[in-house]
Amino acid sequence: MSYSICLATTGAGLWTSHDAGRSWVLSHCDNPKYPYELCARSVAVASTRPGIIWTSIDSEHAEDVIARSDDRGETYRYTAVPAPGRQVWELAVDPHNPSTILAGTRPGGVFRSVDDGKSWQELPVGIAETCSIGSTRVTNIHFTDIPGEIWVSVEIDGLFHSIDGGDTWERLQLAGGEVLIGAGEIWKEERHIDIHDVAVGRSKDGVRTVFVATPIGFFASEDGGATWRCTRYPVEGEYDSSLFYTRSLAVNTADPSVVVAGVGFRPPDHGARGGIVRSEDGGLTWKPVSPILRSVVWKIGSHPVDPDIAVAVTLFGQVLTTQDGGQSWHQVEREFGEIRGVCISVG
């Protein structure tokens, strides 16, 4: 199946490949100034309109502009600034209503547009502005298969949940992570609110489950966040016990108990090694499925239609594809600078 890969890089612009990574085109915007130096942090697509791509682009006014592409990422046009004075770290399009777009910011906040990005309003999520690393930031916005349900992960302020399209929110935090700490590691209470990614899948027994990526491993809850189980990953081949810093998740829509996780070394060494691990039982057990990579796997983009196809990107420029549901991964020849976002477009 033919598909396009769209990338957002910080400092090297937006790129698209219409042949699954064999060749690449530098994207252009209606603001023509230095497209190869644009700083983009997120790209998003809706399964119901898979030819339309949204991205956030840093402007010269210390704020991010939202731009839209109607040609699978070759050209973009600016639409609006959703959050004056703030960066947009995450974008998500409502699969049940693709005119609705959410933007997650740094400092942490969530803004909503219901008119295809023309106007925006901040939602009453209640994310703290600051944390131990400075400003909080939204790391993922996840719409589920239930209309109106949204999960938002925040670094560092916890997990936020809405069941009414974002009008009201509940804040959750993880529990039980102390059991993951190994010899020589220091436990910090903020680990339970330091959330890198969130997705919804199924347990081994078919129970609807929330999956969460954190700096200390993988967490899952089968009761909506009331209780949590957690794990790290196996030591196998070149994968050693220090590869537990989890940055990204993707769930197979055909079998939601299958989940892949992008891992690496924790900061300040997350630019040193990374990899991809896969579970077939809702995160109870894991197996390494990629070669060792040069940096942490920052994002994983799923195909809007074909559950066997996905693309993973490392923080420092490697791009990998799978066509067998994440059982094996192929690194494309072209490498980039710092990659922050990836999505797959069809049509």
Summary of the structure (lengths in Angstrom):
residues: 347
radius of gyration: 18.4
end to end distance: 10.4
largest distance: 53.3
contacts: 1274
relative contact order: 0.13
helix: 3%
strand: 46%
